Amino acid sequence: MTSLAVIGAGVMGETLIAGLLRAGWAGDQITAADRHAARLEEIAARHGIQVAATAEATARADTVVLVVKPQDIGEVLPQVAATLRPGSLVVSLCAGITTAKLEAALPAGTPVVRVMPNTPAQVDEGMAAISAGTTATAEHLEHVSALLDAVGKVVVVPEKYQDAVTAISGSGPAYLYFVVEAMIDAGVMLGLPRDTATTLVVQTMYGSAKLLAESGLHPTVLKERVTSPGGTTAAALRELESHKVKAAFITAMEAARDRSSELAKS
């Protein structure tokens, strides 16, 4: 029976725990650790899992998932390394932390898989990209994919692409919320009540994403189907093009990629 330690019981740690339980994992298969005792009590009461200190949780598990803030990884890794079972897998959801950095702090030969998740995992619609360290095998990647399938979709990428993944899907929800916020504000300026504008925009965003995912059509094709010659959509898109919105998005994602790379080197 697979045993899992989740080191870091914040939002993403709890998201993974809850998803695994919904997917059929038993509470006694999962142990959570966190620096805040009150948080562990809350997690245990809500989900019926085991809780322990980091070293003890690590010793119980054959898969250890690190879900701590990047600035806390230096404190956590020695505790994990001290009690990690030989052959156990370490999975990192810590933004910007390379597999090389993790492997250097863990016992020699420890298999490591790096993950970039995103927040829609909270509603089981996450997008995660995973990369293998030097000793992680295809079987390790399959195991991590199975874990993350509980909260969304998974792709395997070479680690050199993780900064780009961070810029696209890791930070991506914030870009979409930014667009939603702008559209709602526009609706209010056009005279709609804010709650009505919010309903219109959120459902439009949700329905459009679902149509894109299920139709298999290129977004350009779907955009053209909405855009009648000389119509309202064409007028709006002309304004977006004149303000170079597409170029701004590309530049923004390049900035996010570059910042991710900088953080990885710090």
C-alpha positions in Angstrom: 0.0 0.0 0.0 1.4 3.4 -1.0 2.0 5.7 1.9 2.3 9.5 1.4 3.7 12.3 3.4 2.6 15.8 2.5 5.1 18.3 4.0 3.3 21.6 4.1 -0.4 21.7 4.8 -1.2 25.1 3.2 -3.8 25.6 0.4 -2.0 23.5 -2.2 -1.1 20.8 0.3 -4.7 20.5 1.5 -5.9 20.6 -2.1 -3.8 17.5 -3.0 -4.9 15.7 0.2 -8.6 16.4 -0.4 -8.3 15.3 -4.1 -6.6 12.0 -3.2 -9.3 11.2 -0.6 -12.0 11.9 -3.2 -10.1 9.7 -5.6 -10.3 6.8 -3.1 -7.2 7.0 -1.0 -7.7 6.1 2.7 -7.0 8.5 5.4 -4.4 6.2 7.0 -2.3 6.3 3.8 -1.6 10.0 4.1 0.4 11.9 6.8 0.6 15.7 6.8 3.3 17.8 8.4 3.3 21.5 8.9 5.2 24.0 11.1 1.9 25.2 12.5 0.3 22.8 15.0 -3.1 24.5 14.8 -3.2 24.0 11.1 -2.4 20.3 11.5 -5.2 19.9 14.0 -7.6 21.5 11.5 -6.5 19.3 8.6 -6.7 16.1 10.7 -10.2 17.0 11.9 -11.4 18.0 8.4 -10.0 15.1 6.4 -9.4 12.2 8.9 -5.7 11.8 8.0 -2.7 11.3 10.2 -0.4 14.2 11.2 3.1 14.3 12.5 6.3 16.3 12.6 8.2 16.5 9.3 10.9 13.9 10.2 8.3 11.4 11.5 6.0 11.9 8.5 8.9 11.3 6.2 9.9 8.1 8.0 6.4 6.7 7.5 6.1 7.3 3.8 7.4 5.9 0.5 6.4 9.1 -1.3 7.2 12.5 0.2 5.5 15.5 -1.3 7.1 18.9 -0.5 4.5 21.7 -0.6 6.3 24.5 1.2 7.3 28.0 0.3 10.6 28.2 -1.6 12.2 30.3 1.1 11.4 27.5 3.6 12.9 24.6 1.6 16.3 25.0 3.2 14.9 24.4 6.6 12.7 21.4 5.5 15.1 19.4 3.4 17.6 18.5 6.2 14.6 17.1 8.2 13.4 15.1 5.3 16.9 13.8 4.4 17.5 12.6 8.0 14.6 10.1 8.0 13.9 9.4 4.3 13.6 5.7 3.6 16.0 4.3 1.0 14.3 4.3 -2.4 11.5 6.7 -1.4 10.4 9.2 -4.0 10.5 12.9 -3.3 8.0 15.1 -5.2 8.5 18.9 -5.1 5.7 21.4 -5.7 8.0 24.2 -4.6 8.1 26.9 -7.2 11.6 27.6 -8.7 13.4 24.8 -6.8 15.4 22.7 -9.3 15.8 18.9 -9.0 19.5 19.5 -8.8 19.1 21.6 -5.7 16.9 18.9 -4.1 19.1 16.0 -5.0 22.1 17.8 -3.5 20.4 18.0 -0.2 19.0 14.5 -0.2 20.7 11.1 0.2 22.6 10.1 -2.9 20.4 8.4 -5.6 17.1 9.7 -4.2 14.6 9.9 -7.1 13.1 13.4 -7.4 10.2 14.7 -9.5 9.6 18.4 -9.8 6.0 19.7 -10.3 4.5 23.0 -11.3 0.8 22.9 -10.3 -1.8 25.7 -10.4 -4.6 26.8 -8.2 -7.6 25.4 -10.2 -6.5 22.1 -8.6 -8.7 23.3 -5.8 -11.7 22.4 -8.0 -10.1 19.3 -9.5 -9.3 21.2 -12.7 -5.6 21.9 -12.2 -2.9 21.8 -14.8 0.4 20.3 -13.6 3.7 19.9 -15.5 6.2 17.3 -14.1 9.9 16.8 -14.7 12.2 13.9 -13.7 15.4 14.4 -11.8 18.5 12.4 -12.7 17.5 9.1 -11.1 13.7 9.3 -11.4 12.3 6.7 -13.8 9.3 6.4 -16.1 7.6 4.5 -13.3 8.2 7.4 -10.9 6.7 9.8 -13.4 3.7 7.5 -13.8 3.2 7.4 -10.1 3.3 11.2 -9.7 1.0 11.6 -12.7 -1.5 9.3 -11.0 -1.3 11.4 -7.8 -1.9 14.6 -9.6 -4.7 13.1 -11.8 -6.8 13.4 -8.7 -6.8 17.2 -9.0 -6.6 17.9 -12.8 -4.5 17.1 -15.8 -0.8 16.4 -16.0 1.9 16.7 -18.7 5.5 15.5 -18.6 8.1 18.1 -19.8 11.9 18.3 -19.7 13.0 20.4 -16.7 14.4 23.1 -18.9 10.8 24.1 -19.8 9.6 24.5 -16.2 10.2 28.3 -16.3 8.0 28.6 -19.4 5.4 26.4 -17.7 5.4 28.6 -14.7 4.7 31.6 -16.9 1.9 29.9 -18.8 -0.1 27.7 -16.5 1.4 28.4 -13.1 0.8 32.1 -13.3 -1.9 31.8 -15.9 -5.0 31.8 -13.6 -4.0 35.4 -12.5 -4.0 36.6 -16.2 -7.5 35.2 -16.7 -8.8 36.7 -13.5 -7.3 40.0 -14.7 -9.3 39.8 -17.9 -12.4 38.8 -16.0 -12.0 41.7 -13.7 -11.6 44.1 -16.6 -14.7 42.7 -18.4 -16.8 43.0 -15.2 -15.6 46.6 -14.7 -16.5 47.3 -18.3 -20.0 45.9 -17.8 -20.5 48.2 -14.8 -19.3 51.2 -16.9 -21.8 50.2 -19.6 -24.6 50.4 -17.0 -25.0 46.8 -15.8 -25.4 46.0 -12.1 -22.1 44.4 -10.8 -23.7 41.1 -9.9 -25.3 40.8 -13.4 -22.0 41.7 -15.1 -20.2 39.2 -12.9 -22.6 36.4 -13.9 -22.4 37.3 -17.6 -18.6 37.3 -17.6 -17.9 34.3 -15.4 -20.3 32.1 -17.4 -18.9 33.4 -20.7 -15.4 32.6 -19.6 -16.4 29.1 -18.3 -18.5 28.2 -21.3 -15.8 29.5 -23.8 -13.1 27.4 -22.1 -15.3 24.3 -22.1 -16.2 24.8 -25.8 -12.5 25.2 -26.6 -11.6 22.1 -24.7 -14.4 19.9 -26.0 -14.6 21.0 -29.6 -10.9 20.5 -30.4 -11.0 23.5 -32.7 -8.3 26.1 -32.9 -9.1 29.3 -30.9 -8.8 31.3 -34.1 -11.6 29.3 -35.7 -13.8 29.8 -32.6 -13.0 33.5 -32.6 -13.9 33.8 -36.2 -17.3 32.1 -35.6 -18.2 34.9 -33.2 -16.9 37.7 -35.4 -19.3 38.8 -38.1 -17.9 41.1 -40.7 -18.5 44.7 -39.7 -20.2 43.6 -36.4 -19.8 44.4 -32.8 -17.1 41.7 -32.1 -15.1 43.0 -35.0 -15.2 46.5 -33.6 -14.1 45.3 -30.2 -11.3 43.1 -31.5 -10.0 46.0 -33.6 -9.6 48.0 -30.4 -7.8 45.2 -28.7 -5.4 44.9 -31.6 -4.8 48.7 -31.7 -3.8 48.5 -28.0 -1.5 45.6 -28.8 -3.1 43.4 -26.2 -1.7 40.2 -27.7 1.8 41.6 -27.6 1.3 42.7 -24.0 0.4 39.2 -23.0 3.4 37.7 -24.7 5.7 40.3 -23.1 4.1 39.6 -19.7 4.7 35.9 -20.0 8.3 36.4 -21.0 8.7 38.5 -17.8 7.2 35.7 -15.7 9.5 33.2 -17.3 12.5 35.4 -16.7 11.5 36.0 -13.1 11.0 32.2 -12.5 14.6 31.7 -13.9 15.9 34.3 -11.5 14.2 32.8 -8.5 15.7 29.4 -9.4 19.2 30.8 -9.2 18.7 32.6 -5.9 
